[in-house]
Amino acid sequence: MTKEASAPHGPAERRGFIRIPFRTETLVRAGRQTIRAIGGIDISMSGLRIETEDPVPAESTLCEAQIVLEASEPDRVVIEAKGAVAWSRTGALAVRFTEIDLDSYQHLRQLILMNADQPETAEKQFIAGKGIHPRRA
């Protein structure tokens, strides 16, 4: 898992969220279908975008995303979030996160802070309450 070259800040600013290009194992499960990311992902506190060779589900399909940060046992670290397909086209899809547990939220937040070109902007977004929030127990 590695940080990729950062994209221009224009699109991230239009979305209102810092987006991080990142390379790691990522799966999106929609019903019985598992979609695997090829190459890297584009991730933010509100969702992710992947490229894939797998068939993609339709927009609004409920799904679950798994972003593997550390694959080795016993230190396995996976960000898990529920969401919905925001858009899809042949070869790519985006997921809007709708639910995340506290541990996954903290890992996602740390991933963004550690890899953002402007971590102070990301921190301001967290303070302002932008993006997904962990579900309450």
Secondary structure, 3 states (H helix, E strand, C coil): CEECCCCCHHHHHHHCCCCEEEECCEEEEECCEEEECEEEEEECCCEEEEECCCCCCCCCCEEEEEEEEECCCCCCEEEEEEEEEEEEECCEEEEEEEEECHHHHHHHHHHHHHHCCCHHHHHHHHHCCCCCCECCC
